[in-house]
């Protein structure tokens, strides 16, 4: 759990957003277009507190580029950009495992 918080804690969602930004880059610009004013304010707060990332996975332990590509493919911030299960299972990275 992020920062020892449980899903029922008031700040759980914010902690998850901050971790997502920390490890998987900033949120895509189109995400801001989908949110109301409060949602935009929350994302701007997260970006301010965490600092903007420019390098994918820059805060993670050593990970090779193929692994990075696969994990980012699965963890797109916008759920509409994420692959379906069958698309994910057909990704070349899994064929090598």
Phi and psi in degrees as GROMACS dihedral restraints (atoms count N, CA, C in turn):
[ dihedral_restraints ]
;  ai    aj    ak    al  type     phi  dphi    fc
    3     4     5     6     1   -63.8    20    10
    4     5     6     7     1   128.8    20    10
    6     7     8     9     1    51.8    20    10
    7     8     9    10     1    28.9    20    10
    9    10    11    12     1    73.1    20    10
   10    11    12    13     1     9.3    20    10
   12    13    14    15     1   -82.1    20    10
   13    14    15    16     1   150.3    20    10
   15    16    17    18     1   -99.7    20    10
   16    17    18    19     1   154.5    20    10
   18    19    20    21     1   -53.5    20    10
   19    20    21    22     1   -26.1    20    10
   21    22    23    24     1   -81.4    20    10
   22    23    24    25     1   -10.2    20    10
   24    25    26    27     1   -69.7    20    10
   25    26    27    28     1   145.9    20    10
   27    28    29    30     1   -58.0    20    10
   28    29    30    31     1   -36.2    20    10
   30    31    32    33     1  -101.5    20    10
   31    32    33    34     1    13.2    20    10
   33    34    35    36     1   -60.6    20    10
   34    35    36    37     1   -50.2    20    10
   36    37    38    39     1   -60.7    20    10
   37    38    39    40     1   -40.5    20    10
   39    40    41    42     1   -63.8    20    10
   40    41    42    43     1   -41.7    20    10
   42    43    44    45     1   -63.0    20    10
   43    44    45    46     1   -38.8    20    10
   45    46    47    48     1   -64.8    20    10
   46    47    48    49     1   -44.9    20    10
   48    49    50    51     1   -60.2    20    10
   49    50    51    52     1   -40.7    20    10
   51    52    53    54     1   -66.4    20    10
   52    53    54    55     1   -40.5    20    10
   54    55    56    57     1   -67.5    20    10
   55    56    57    58     1   -39.7    20    10
   57    58    59    60     1   -61.7    20    10
   58    59    60    61     1   -44.4    20    10
   60    61    62    63     1   -65.0    20    10
   61    62    63    64     1   -38.4    20    10
   63    64    65    66     1   -62.4    20    10
   64    65    66    67     1   -43.5    20    10
   66    67    68    69     1   -99.5    20    10
   67    68    69    70     1   -22.7    20    10
   69    70    71    72     1  -124.1    20    10
   70    71    72    73     1    29.8    20    10
   72    73    74    75     1    77.7    20    10
   73    74    75    76     1   174.7    20    10
   75    76    77    78     1   -69.4    20    10
   76    77    78    79     1   165.9    20    10
   78    79    80    81     1   -72.0    20    10
   79    80    81    82     1   145.9    20    10
   81    82    83    84     1   -66.2    20    10
   82    83    84    85     1   147.0    20    10
   84    85    86    87     1   -57.4    20    10
   85    86    87    88     1   -35.5    20    10
   87    88    89    90     1   -64.8    20    10
   88    89    90    91     1   -22.2    20    10
   90    91    92    93     1   -64.5    20    10
   91    92    93    94     1   -36.3    20    10
   93    94    95    96     1   -62.7    20    10
   94    95    96    97     1   -31.5    20    10
   96    97    98    99     1   -70.3    20    10
   97    98    99   100     1   -22.4    20    10
   99   100   101   102     1   -88.4    20    10
  100   101   102   103     1   -14.1    20    10
  102   103   104   105     1   -97.4    20    10
  103   104   105   106     1   156.9    20    10
  105   106   107   108     1   -80.0    20    10
  106   107   108   109     1   179.2    20    10
  108   109   110   111     1   -59.1    20    10
  109   110   111   112     1   -37.6    20    10
  111   112   113   114     1   -66.5    20    10
  112   113   114   115     1   -42.7    20    10
  114   115   116   117     1   -62.9    20    10
  115   116   117   118     1   -42.0    20    10
  117   118   119   120     1   -62.3    20    10
  118   119   120   121     1   -42.1    20    10
  120   121   122   123     1   -62.1    20    10
  121   122   123   124     1   -39.8    20    10
  123   124   125   126     1   -64.1    20    10
  124   125   126   127     1   -46.9    20    10
  126   127   128   129     1   -63.8    20    10
  127   128   129   130     1   -38.7    20    10
  129   130   131   132     1   -64.7    20    10
  130   131   132   133     1   -37.2    20    10
  132   133   134   135     1   -62.1    20    10
  133   134   135   136     1   -45.4    20    10
  135   136   137   138     1   -60.2    20    10
  136   137   138   139     1   -46.1    20    10
  138   139   140   141     1   -62.2    20    10
  139   140   141   142     1   -39.7    20    10
  141   142   143   144     1   -66.2    20    10
  142   143   144   145     1   -44.9    20    10
  144   145   146   147     1   -70.8    20    10
  145   146   147   148     1   -37.0    20    10
  147   148   149   150     1   -92.1    20    10
  148   149   150   151     1   -19.7    20    10
  150   151   152   153     1    79.5    20    10
  151   152   153   154     1   149.2    20    10
  153   154   155   156     1   -80.4    20    10
  154   155   156   157     1   137.1    20    10
  156   157   158   159     1   -92.0    20    10
  157   158   159   160     1   143.6    20    10
  159   160   161   162     1  -120.0    20    10
  160   161   162   163     1   -17.3    20    10
  162   163   164   165     1  -115.4    20    10
  163   164   165   166     1   118.1    20    10
  165   166   167   168     1   -55.9    20    10
  166   167   168   169     1   128.9    20    10
  168   169   170   171     1    64.2    20    10
  169   170   171   172     1    26.0    20    10
  171   172   173   174     1   -66.2    20    10
  172   173   174   175     1   -20.2    20    10
  174   175   176   177     1  -101.4    20    10
  175   176   177   178     1    14.0    20    10
  177   178   179   180     1  -101.8    20    10
  178   179   180   181     1   170.0    20    10
  180   181   182   183     1   -68.3    20    10
  181   182   183   184     1   171.8    20    10
  183   184   185   186     1   -55.2    20    10
  184   185   186   187     1   127.9    20    10
  186   187   188   189     1  -146.4    20    10
  187   188   189   190     1   136.5    20    10
  189   190   191   192     1   -77.6    20    10
  190   191   192   193     1   165.9    20    10
  192   193   194   195     1   -64.2    20    10
  193   194   195   196     1   -37.4    20    10
  195   196   197   198     1   -63.4    20    10
  196   197   198   199     1   -41.4    20    10
  198   199   200   201     1   -63.7    20    10
  199   200   201   202     1   -44.4    20    10
  201   202   203   204     1   -57.1    20    10
  202   203   204   205     1   -46.8    20    10
  204   205   206   207     1   -59.8    20    10
  205   206   207   208     1   -43.8    20    10
  207   208   209   210     1   -66.2    20    10
  208   209   210   211     1   -46.4    20    10
  210   211   212   213     1   -63.9    20    10
  211   212   213   214     1   -40.2    20    10
  213   214   215   216     1   -69.0    20    10
  214   215   216   217     1   -34.4    20    10
  216   217   218   219     1   -57.4    20    10
  217   218   219   220     1   -40.0    20    10
  219   220   221   222     1   -78.8    20    10
  220   221   222   223     1   -28.8    20    10
  222   223   224   225     1  -112.1    20    10
  223   224   225   226     1    39.6    20    10
  225   226   227   228     1   -58.9    20    10
  226   227   228   229     1   134.7    20    10
  228   229   230   231     1   -58.9    20    10
  229   230   231   232     1   -35.3    20    10
  231   232   233   234     1   -91.9    20    10
  232   233   234   235     1   118.6    20    10
  234   235   236   237     1   -58.1    20    10
  235   236   237   238     1   -25.6    20    10
  237   238   239   240     1   -71.6    20    10
  238   239   240   241     1   -18.5    20    10
  240   241   242   243     1   -91.5    20    10
  241   242   243   244     1    -9.4    20    10
  243   244   245   246     1   -76.1    20    10
  244   245   246   247     1   149.1    20    10
  246   247   248   249     1   -74.6    20    10
  247   248   249   250     1   157.2    20    10
  249   250   251   252     1   -73.3    20    10
  250   251   252   253     1   170.7    20    10
  252   253   254   255     1   -60.3    20    10
  253   254   255   256     1   -43.8    20    10
  255   256   257   258     1   -67.3    20    10
  256   257   258   259     1   -36.6    20    10
  258   259   260   261     1   -64.3    20    10
  259   260   261   262     1   -43.1    20    10
  261   262   263   264     1   -63.3    20    10
  262   263   264   265     1   -41.7    20    10
  264   265   266   267     1   -68.0    20    10
  265   266   267   268     1   -20.5    20    10
  267   268   269   270     1   -94.1    20    10
  268   269   270   271     1     2.0    20    10
  270   271   272   273     1   -65.8    20    10
  271   272   273   274     1   138.3    20    10
  273   274   275   276     1   -54.8    20    10
  274   275   276   277     1   -33.9    20    10
  276   277   278   279     1   -56.6    20    10
  277   278   279   280     1   -40.9    20    10
  279   280   281   282     1   -71.6    20    10
  280   281   282   283     1   -28.4    20    10
  282   283   284   285     1   -68.4    20    10
  283   284   285   286     1   -22.4    20    10
  285   286   287   288     1   -86.5    20    10
  286   287   288   289     1   -14.6    20    10
